[in-house]
Amino acid sequence: MDFLNEISNELTKAKELPKFKSGDQVTVYYTIKEGKKERTQFFKGVVLQRKGSGNTETFTIRKVSNGVGVERIFPINSPIIEKIVVEREGRVRRSRIFYMRQRFGKKARIKEKRRII
């Protein structure tokens, strides 16, 4: 197993991504290829979970668009991800906040983490 992990670590390039966790509001900029053209699109929402470890780690982001909840799963080491920007740090007590799926409106707010400067 260690041999496989070493090879997979060598083959994938580690990106410099900011630290974020569940409850944080992030914007993920990623590239979309349409035919011969490429463009950058962003997905802004709340991180529901981070799952896995190492090269196979993924994170799930949720946003509400026109009253419909939309979730998207991104692999951390995906080559389509250009950058991740942490907009707000949320204060939650769980690492997987799937209870946000049933909440809407003011109930769906997440307290912001206080920063001491």
Secondary structure, DSSP 4 states (H G I P E B T S, - for coil): -HHHHHHHHHHSPPP------TT-EEEEEEEEEETTEEEEEEEEEEEEEEE--GGG-EEEEEEEETTEEEEEEEETT-TTEEEEEEEE-B--S-S--GGGGG--GGGG--PBPP---
